[in-house]
Amino acid sequence: MTKFGQAEYIDFMARIFADKLDKILETDEKQNFNSRNTEDIYRKFPSSKDAA
């Protein structure tokens, strides 16, 4: 593999990695947002711990 071919391959792999990382981070942000929404909803209701 020539040096130019290696550079193209490394660039290609870096782009694939960056794209997958973006998808993972986007999914993680959505899950964190959903968790925060759920916690906010349940804060409004008394828990069984408060009743005791």
C-alpha positions as CSV (number, residue, x, y, z in Angstrom):
1,M,0.0,0.0,0.0
2,T,1.4,3.4,-1.0
3,K,1.7,6.2,1.5
4,F,-1.1,8.0,-0.3
5,G,-3.2,4.9,-0.1
6,Q,-2.5,4.6,3.6
7,A,-3.5,8.3,4.2
8,E,-6.7,7.7,2.3
9,Y,-7.4,4.6,4.4
10,I,-6.7,6.3,7.7
11,D,-8.9,9.3,6.7
12,F,-11.7,6.9,5.7
13,M,-11.4,5.0,9.0
14,A,-11.4,8.3,11.0
15,R,-14.5,9.4,9.2
16,I,-16.3,6.1,10.0
17,F,-15.2,6.3,13.6
18,A,-16.4,9.9,13.9
19,D,-19.8,9.1,12.4
20,K,-20.3,6.2,14.7
21,L,-19.2,8.3,17.7
22,D,-21.7,11.0,16.7
23,K,-24.5,8.4,16.6
24,I,-23.6,6.9,20.0
25,L,-23.4,10.4,21.6
26,E,-26.8,11.4,20.0
27,T,-28.4,8.2,21.3
28,D,-26.9,8.8,24.8
29,E,-28.2,12.4,24.9
30,K,-31.7,11.2,24.0
31,Q,-31.6,8.6,26.8
32,N,-30.3,11.2,29.3
33,F,-33.1,13.6,28.2
34,N,-35.7,10.9,28.6
35,S,-34.4,10.0,32.1
36,R,-34.5,13.6,33.2
37,N,-38.0,13.9,32.0
38,T,-39.1,10.8,33.8
39,E,-37.4,12.0,37.0
40,D,-39.1,15.4,36.7
41,I,-42.5,13.7,36.3
42,Y,-42.1,11.4,39.3
43,R,-40.9,14.3,41.5
44,K,-44.4,15.8,41.4
45,F,-45.9,12.7,43.1
46,P,-45.4,11.6,46.7
47,S,-43.4,8.4,47.0
48,S,-44.1,5.5,49.4
49,K,-41.1,6.6,51.4
50,D,-42.7,10.0,52.1
51,A,-45.9,8.3,53.4
52,A,-44.0,6.3,56.1
